[in-house]
Amino acid sequence: MDRIGIGIIGCGRIAEMAYEGYRNIPGVCIAAVCDSDEAAALRRRAEWGADKHYTDYRRLLDDPDVDAVEVLTPHGSHLAISLDAISAGKHLALQKPMTVDRSSAERLVKAAASATTVCKVTENYIFYPPIRFASRLIREGSIGSPSSISIKLIAGGKGGWPVPPSAWAWRLGEFAEGRGMQTFDHGHHLWSTARFLLGPIEKVSAWIGTTASVIDSPAAIMWKYRDREAFGLCEYVYGQDMEIPSRYYANDEWIQVSGSAGILTINRCTGELSGGKSPAVSLYSGSAWRHFSIPSDWRLGFVGSAWNFVRSIRGEEQPRLSFPEAMEILSIDLAIASSARTGRETRLKPDG
């Protein structure tokens, strides 16, 4: 397929990153945008040079100039929109997490398996250049046999780009239903990263607190990998009065992987707490540190994911995350919530 017309469904804050992903891919154009708020749809249409705008996603799906859709709507709407997109014969990139429960995820996996089009879940962290570079170093044996991974996320009450009240409103609804914006929503990125670097997860234990009545932090989450003697730990901290320097969300992450022959660190992800001066990736192997200046703008993960979608449509590579992979990540999210709620270790099913 030489020309690919993309339809973006959902024109909120994160849609800017979706557009960044597609805007420089040859043969790709934003054919249409859709948002229930017509003012938002008109604004994005003008900003991105889209040909059309809609307020009903079904009308966008009926548009013959739209070959593929990127769905960026609240989590609870993913099931219906995705099933309709598959039925309409559109290639589908669905913003993470794929949905909110196991049964609807299974419905999506089944629908995708019988689809004649590409179906993937957009997960930008597995395309973030420092994480991909770290994965390569691990595969090459630079730290020997990996035994542990440690992830720390720190979020601030100040800094980063402005988030509109409408975005907070639906996230608060998610929190009320037990899906926190830190451990469930942003957690998807971190569990995807943990799986991408060291493989499938077998079981989890979690402790999740609450700050300011609506933030699921502080939190500590542990897991054991399947089929290897390796463990993980993720720590969440929310500094209500702290300002996080960032061009994107007001948070940052550090990741460290230890192995039998070395240590590997990813020194930044979303924000710029390091001031942009520290190397993106550091490796201790042998008897010395080596430091690597890898492109580390957070938006590059969205660029990589968009290229993966387009190349998958053109038959050049496999879509990532596939729907079965995304269901596995969702299952980790759900297991963590269950462990925190019950106070018990939660084991994942072998198939995710």
N, C-alpha and C positions, 0 to 999 in steps of 0.2 A: 504494500500500500504506500504510494508515493506521498499523497496528501492526507493528513490526518486532522480532522476537525475535532477539537476538544470542547466539551461542554462542562463548565464548572457549576456545580450545584452547591450553593452555600457561599455567600460572598463576605463572610466575616473576617476577623483578624488574620487567621491562619491562611486564608485564601491568597494573601499576598505571596506567601512562600510557594504555593502551587503555581501561581503565575510565573514566579522567578524560575521555577523548574522548566517550564515549557517555552518560555519566550525566545530562547536562542537555539532551539532545535530545528534544523532545516526541515522544511516540508510540514511543519506543525503550525496550526493557528488556533486561536481561541475563537471558535465559531459562535458560541453563545454562552451566556451566563444566566443564572437563576437564583433568586432569593425571594422569600415571602415578603420582604420589605422592598418595595419597588424602588425606593430612593437608593438603597444600597446596590441593587442590580444596575440601575442607571449609572451610578457613580463608577462601578467596576467596568461597565461596558465602555464608558468614555476613557477610563484610565488605560484599559488593555486593548482598545481598538477592536472589541468584539463586534460581530455583525448584528447580533440580536440579543434581546434580553427577555426573560420570562419571570413570572411570579409563581407559576405552577410547574413543578419539575416534569410532570407528565407531558406537557406541551413541548418541553425541551427534548424529551425522549422521542417524541413524534417527529422531530426535525431531521430530515434526511441529510442535512449538512453536518450533523453531529455524528461522528464515528465512534467516539469514546467519551466517557464521562469520568470526572473526578468528583467524588461525593465528599463534601466537607460540612455536613450537617450534624446536629447533636446526636449522640450515640443511639438514643432510643428510636431514632428514625431510620437507622441504617438498614434494618431488615427489609422493610417495605420498599424503600427506594432501590435497594440492590436487586431484589427479586424482579421489580418492574424493569430495571435497566437490562438485566439478563434476558427477560422475556422480549424486550424491544430489540434485542440483537446488538446491544452496544458493548464495546469493550469497557471494562469497569476497573477503576482504581478507587478503592474505598478507604477513607481516612481511618486510622486506628482509633480505638479498638474496633474490631469488625462488628461487634454488637454487644449486648449487655448480659447475656446468659448462654448457657451451654446448648439448650434446645434450639434457640434461634441460630446459633453458630452452626449447628449440625445441618439445619435447613439450608443455610448458605453454602456450606461445603458440598452438599448434595446437588444443589442447583448449579454451582460452578463446575462440578464434575461432568454434568451433562451439557454444559454450554458449548457453543461453537466459537465463542469469543474469549478473549483473555480476561481473567479475573485475578486481581491482586489486592492486597491491603498495603496502603502507603505507610511505610515505617522508615522515616528519614535517618534514624541513628545507624542502621546497618549500612548506609551509604555515606556516612560522615567520614571524610578521608582519614583522620587519625585513627578511628576505630578499624577501618579496613586495613590500614597499614599495620596496626597492632595485630590484627588477625593473621596477616601474612607472616609476621615475625614469629608468632606462636606456631603456625604450621611448619615453618622452616626449622623449628627446634631451638630458637634463640634463647629460650629460658628452660630448656629441657622439658620434663614432664610437668604440666601445670597442676598445682595442688589447691590453689585458692584464688578467689577474686574478691576484691573489696571495692564497693562503690559508695561514694558520698555525694548526696545532693543537698545543697544549701539554697534556700529560697528567701527572698527579702520582701518586706512590705513596701519597699520603695525601689525605684529604678526601672529600667527597661521601657518598652513601648507602652503607650496607653491602651488599656483593654476596655472596650465599651461596656456600659452597664448591661446590655442585652447578653453579652457573653458570660458575665458573672451570673446572671439570672439562671440560665440553664445549668450552669455548673453547680450552683447551690441546690438545684433540684436533684442533680446527680448525688450530691453529698447526702441529701435527705433520704435517698434510697439506698445508701450504704456504699456508694462508689466515690471515693475521695479523689479530689483533683491531684493530689500528690501521689498516693500509693497505687491508685487504680489507673487514672488517666495518664499522668506522666510516668507512672510505673511501667506502663507498656513499653516505653522506650528502653527502660533499664533492664527489664527481663528479656527483651529482644536482644539487647547488647550482650547480656550474660550468656544467652543461648548461642548467639552468633560466635562468641569468642571461645566457649568451652563445651558447648553441646547441650543435649536435652537435660531437663531438671526432673528429679525423681520425687522430692518432697520438700515442704517448706514449713517454717515456723515464723510467726509474726507477732509483734507487739506494736499497736498503733494508738497513739494518743490524739488529743485534740487541742488546738490553739485557737483563740479568738472565736470559739464556738463552731467554726466552719472549716478549719484547716486540719487535715488528718496528719498532724505532725506534733511532736517528734514521733519517729517510728524507727524500729529496727527489725529487719527481715533477714532470715537465714535460710539457706537451701543446701541440699545435697544434689550433686549431679548423678545422672543415671550412668551406669556402666563404667564409672571411674571413681577413684578415691580422691574426690575434689569437692570443695565446699565454697559457698559464697555468703557474703554479708553486705547488706545495703543499709545505710543510715540516712534518715531524713531529718533535716533541721529547718525550722522556719524562724527567721529573725524578723519579727514584726516591725521593729524599729530600725532595721538594717537596710541600707541602700546597696543594691547589687549593680555594678556597672555592666550594662548589656544593651546591645542594639535590638534585642528580642525580649523574651520573657526575663523577669528579674530572678534568675537562678543560674547556678553553675554546678558542674559535676566534675569529680575526679574519679579515675578508675585505676586500680592497681592489680596486676596479675602476678602471682608468685609461682615459681616452678623449681624443679630440682637443680637447675643450673643458672637461675637468674631472676630478675625482677623487671617488670615492664609497667610503665605508668603512662596514662593518658591524662594530660595536665589541665585540660579544659574542654568544655563542650558548648553549652548554650551561651554563657556570659564571658566576662573578661575580668574576673577577680584577680587574675595574675597580672593585670595591666598589659597583657599582650606581649610581655617580655620573655616569659618562660617558653621553652620549646614545647611543641604540641605533644611530642612523644619522647620518653626517655627510656633507655634500656641499660640495665646493669647485667653484664655477662662477662664471664672470665674474671677479671679483677678491676674492671673500669666501667665508668658510665659512658654511654654514647647518647647524644641528643640529636633529634631530628626535627627540622623545620618543615612540617607538613601543612599545607593549606588548611586552616581551621575555622573558617567562617561557617557558622551553624547552618546557614541557608544552603550550603553545598550538599548537605544530605538530601534536601528536597530536589536539587538539580539531579543528583545521581538517581533518585527514585523515579523522577520523570523520564529520564533517559532509559531506565530499565523498562518502564511501561511501554514506551514507544518502540524500543528494540524488540520487546516481547510481541507486540502487535505485528511487527515486521518479520517475526519468526527468527530473530537473531539470537535470543537468549531466553531463559526461563524467567517468569515473573516472580519477584520477591517483595513482600512475603506472599507465598501461595496461600490460598484459603486454609488448607490443612495446617500449615505453619502458623497462621494467624490464630486459628482455633487453639493451638497448643499454647500460644502466648496468653490468650484470653483465659485459658484454664489455669495458668499460673496466677494471673490476677485474681480469679475467683477463689483459688486455693488459699491465697494470702488473706483475703477478706474473711474466709471461713476460719482459718487458724486464729486470727486476731479476735474473732467473735467468740470462738469456743475455748480458746486457751490451749488448743491441742495441735500437735503436728498434723499436717494434712498431706496425704500422698496423692500424686497425680496419676491418672490413668495412663497406661503405657502408650496409648495413641494420642495423648494430649488431654 
